[in-house]
């Protein structure tokens, strides 16, 4: 007696369902384990995350190494070899920001806790969930023996939340690496990220002239002059608006100065966090600042002095809306897809110093509004959604490859 096609199909569906459930369980275990490894920038050994991911992927059959930088820092380098040596770079950062006031958390930020379909922990959105998505997808592809059209290089970088040490070491050690695309798993709530603001951390020292507090006109108030200059610069920078990112911002994050309640302060120091949108860059901002300084100093005949210093610069980044990689990603996300931008910087701003023409896409399950906040979480459903999209993206590299080369052959 022959077997029933319906019954055979039912068994196959049941087997596929069990396989899918096993994959979901494994994916959740991976994310939970990563969240349970503390990697606060400046406090913990971020390299521990790199070590764990390298061992995980090695067990799946993928080539991995840990690029040691110092006793606390190391990068994960993983390679899924493709049919060609042309490369795509996947990136996520290993570190997190500090927990902040523990009293504001409803759970222990150092330990992953599941509640109401969410994982809570520091790094859940920014960006260990995005890191886990890439790790899980590449591990599954490697284990299955899948060979993509292009080689995928997976880089887990340390120190992204501060100076970008990890990204700088990558471009230093691999000078011949020129990827055709950089995909970063930053939190976009499973939307297509196409732009990110740049960042300038400005230190401003102001020297004025002291006087009796009852006769302020005889002095030059360094505090008031610093606040005034930075306010003028903020107004200048907000004159341009980006269609995705909105306007640039300038926030004074520290101000020090003053001698006594009855004395005009002759010295002051300020820190400002400036977030800029394209086409602004460091040079354009400094040019505007120098103009405003000259204008403000004219009437004081050398008695007022401003000394600006930049302690950190990250360029703004955007990808053209006609880019083929972007079109493919949007098609895989589905009908509800939106092009979004993020207000914070990523390691792309360092990578593009070496690869200035490389397009950058952002895609991850985390919630952008939860970054650096208490009770940070990721929706488990979006984590699974991101895994599905990333797996399809890896398998569709061939079709994008054909489209790109067809454009080149026709001169488009």
Secondary structure, 3 states (H helix, E strand, C coil): CCCCHHHHHHHHHHHHHHHHHHHHHHHHHHHHHHHCCCCECCCCCCHHHHHHHHHHHHHCCCEEEEEECCCCCEEEEEEECCCCCCEEEEEEECCECCCCCHHHCCCCCCCCEEECCEEECCCHHHHHHHHHHHHHHHHHHHHHCCCCCCEEEEEEECCCCCCCHHHHHHHHHCCCCCCCEEEECCCCCCCEEEEECEEEEEEEEEECECCECCCHHHCECHHHHHHHHHHHHHHHHCCCEECCCEECEEEEEEEEECCCCCECCCEEEEEEEEEECCCCCHHHHHHHHHHHHHHHHHHHCCCCEEEEEEEEEECCEECCCCCHHHHHHHHHHCCCCCEEEECCCCCHHHHHHHCCCCEEEECCCCCHHHCCCCCCEEEHHHHHHHHHHHHHHHHCHHHHHHHHHHHHHHCC
